[in-house]
Amino acid sequence: MARIPDELPLPSTVLEDPSARSAPAEAEEYSSTTEPLRWSHLKTLRTAVVVFPLFFIANFSYNLSLAHTSVTSNTIISTTSSLWTFLFSTCRGLERFAWVKMAGLLLSMGGTVLVGLADRNGEGTNSVAGDALCLFAAIMYGVYTTALRVLVPDDRSVSFQLLFGYVGLLSLLLLLPPTLLLLLTHALPSVFAGLSLSVLGFIVLNGLADNVLSDYLWARSIVLTSPTVATVGLSLTIPLAFLSDAALGKAHGGLKEVFGAVAVAAGFGLVSWEQKEEAEAEEEEREGRRIRADVGEGNEADAGKSGGDQGVEEAKSMVVR
């Protein structure tokens, strides 16, 4: 009988390590634990180039509409921005349509309308052009919010300070020259008339708090939650303002203000709750896919091991013969 050597040359299929085989794409997607790479300056700048015009058009058209619409009309039309955001996000696949979320949106919008109708003091001029501008601004806010969520899928890979720094730099470089030209040609009224150090200080303070900080926090909330939740959350200024007036003893509103503030808060609660349920369902779905992928890897490894054992037996039998 021929002696079986201790080590036999085995086929390449036997020598192949099953664990080294390429895992299915699904497993690669859900087994990765590495942190996402931080965006480079060039990629951040490219994103800012897309965000900047949307951001400017939305803010400029809204501020321009204030001079041509009444306070009530402006307040009511501006509330539609949350509806446009929800529509765009659903069409883009960022959120799922849910009647609970829609009910929360309508409740929040209804509360804002109640407050706007109750506070009719100091009504300004109203025009169709002003209402159209305000509606256009609401739509552009929805476009800007959705685009930001699409361009920035998570907040771990991008520096929002750097992103908005580039947005500010683009605003300075692209908008300052035409503004100075309009001022020098007297196409615009002088903006420096009556400007003092105290007024300049308040302008800077308002810019830092009302523009820089608020826009930065809002952008972070868009990425951390959803475009709809972040937009509806802006309406919370109504119940917060009502509570601050009550704390200072300046609350003079009636039942419309009270019901409006409660409706806004309740609407935000409904939208946030539905978003939380949606996020948990997506997490369970991802976990299920990851488990199925792990099971598939285990079955593949077991099949490779049994194939290797069978190859060894075949090789031994060949030597014996």
Buried (B, 14 or more C-beta within 10 A) or exposed (E): EEEEEEEBEBEEEBEBEBEEEEBEEBBEEBEEEEEEEEBEEEEBBBBBEEBBEBBBBBBBBBEBBBEBBBBBBBBBBBBBBBBBBBBBBBEEEBBEEBEBBBBBBBBBBBBBBBBBBBBEEEEBEBBEEBBBBBBBBBBBBBBBBBBBBBBBEEBEBBEBEBBBBBBBEBBEEEEEEEEEEEBEEEEEEEEEEEEEEEEEEEEEEEEEEEEBEEBBEBBBBBBEBBBBBBBBBBBBEBBEBBEEBEEEEEBEBEEBBBBBBBBBBBBBBBBBEBBEEBEEEEEEEEEEBBEBBBEBBEEBBEEBEEBBEEBEEEBEEEEEE
